[in-house]
Amino acid sequence: MINVIIVLAVAAVVLLAARRYLRTLRRGGCGCGCGGGGESHVARPTVPDTNEDHYPYAVDLTVEGMHCDHCLAVVETALDGLGGVWARASLPDRVRVLSKDPIDPAALAAAVESAGYHVVG
């Protein structure tokens, strides 16, 4: 009897989650949790030094899973938090990372992974 109750509870949770996800997709969202289409502006991180001449190192990343401005802001914020780094993301999957110091690709990938995305190239 307890097994039936557990199965019904799990099924109810799965159905509610699927319903919410489909509703987000219908409103134009990507399913990332941004709410889909209702946000008029997403706050991007502010980098104090935006002079590209001050960043002698650069790398281009391909990040899987970015679908909206919210996704871009999350990835940029994660990378900008590394210090001495200025990241600029664009859809569908490009991130340009400028750095004042030599870039450690593993650190960049770890920052992107911590934000919930995946570096594929």
N, C-alpha and C positions, 0 to 999 in steps of 0.2 A: 504493500500500500504506500509506503514512504517513497519507493522508487517512482511510482506514478506521479506523486505530488512533485517530486524533484524534476522529473521530465516535463511536466506541465509548467512549472515555474521557469525553467530554462527556455522552453518554447515561447512563453509569453515575453520574456526579456528579448529574445532574438527578434520576434515579430515587431515589438515596439522600436527597437533599434533600426531595423530595416525600414520601417515606416517613416521614422524621422530622417534617415539618410535619403530616401526617395523624395521626401518633401523638400529637403535642401537642394537636391539636384534639380527639381522642377522650378525652384525659385531662381536658378542660375548660379547656385553655389557649386563648389567643387567637392564638397564633402570634407573639407579640411577643418571645419568648425568655425568658419568665418561668418556663417549666417547666410551667405549667398545673396549677392545683389543688393542687400539692404544698406550696406555701408557706403556712404558717399566718399569717405576719405579714410585711408589707412595711414597711420603715423609711421613714417620711415625713420630710421635712426639718424641722428644728427652727428656728422663727423666734423670736428673742429677744423681740420686741415683738408681742404678739397682741391689743393693745387697738385695736379698730377705730376708736376716736375719734382715734387718732394717724395715721390714713391718710385724708386728705381727698379723695383722688382714687381713682376706681374705674372699672373697665371689665370687661365680660363678653365672653369669647371663646368661640367655638365651635371646638373642636379635633377634627379628623378623625383617627380611628385609635386612640383610647383605648378599651380593652376590659376592663381589669382593674385591680386595685389597683397592680400594678407599673407599668402605663402612667401612672396618676395620679401616682404618686410621681416618675417620671422627668420629667414635665411640670412638676410643682410645683418640683422641684429646679432645673430649668433656669431657671424664672422667678424663683425666690427668689435665685438667684445674681446677679441684676442689681443688687442692693443697694437698700435702701429699699422693696422690693417684698415683698408677702405674697400668695402665690397659693394658692387652694383649688380643687382640681379635683373634679368629681363625674361619675359615669357618667350617660349615655353619652358626652357630648361637651362638657360645660360647664366653664369655668374662670372663676372670679371673681378678678380681680387688683386688689389694693388697693395704693396707693402713697403715699408721703410727698411726692413731687414730681410735677409734671405727667408724664403717661404718654406715651411715644413709641410709638405702635402698631407702627412698623417694628421697634423694638428688641424688643418683645414677640414679634412674628412671627418674628424672627431667632432668638430664644432657643428658641422652640417648634420651629422647623425644625431647629436644631442638635441637638435631642433626638430627632429622627426622626419628628416629627408635623407636621401641616399646619393652619394657622389658616384656617378657611373663613368666618368671620364674627365 
